[in-house]
């Protein structure tokens, strides 16, 4: 299938697919006309990449799961390395949330002090 069809089937963009390919997460062959051609299994692979990205992982994190991207990832039990990556990513997200909450609280307090109301 060509890149546009793969994008439609997986709910992503051709640009994202090229990015995944550049990161080594998916691969394609080239047709005689130069178009990228993907195998049928690429749809499952891309769906699993999207699943991991939507869960908060980065493309670098997803690369650690390359060997299991072709299966039923949401139903598979996590590996020890997968759990480690998830815990690391969760810690990063928690730190970002804490920093954003602190910034929001400072801004709200400044508005109250200046008579601008609070949130």
ABEGO torsion letter per residue (X at the ends): XBAAAAAAAAGBBAAAAAAAAAAGABBBBBBAAGBBBBBAAAAAAAAAAAAAAAAGBBAAAAAAAAAAAABBAAABBBBAAAAAAAAAAAAAAAAAAAAAAAAAAAAAAAAAAAGAEBX
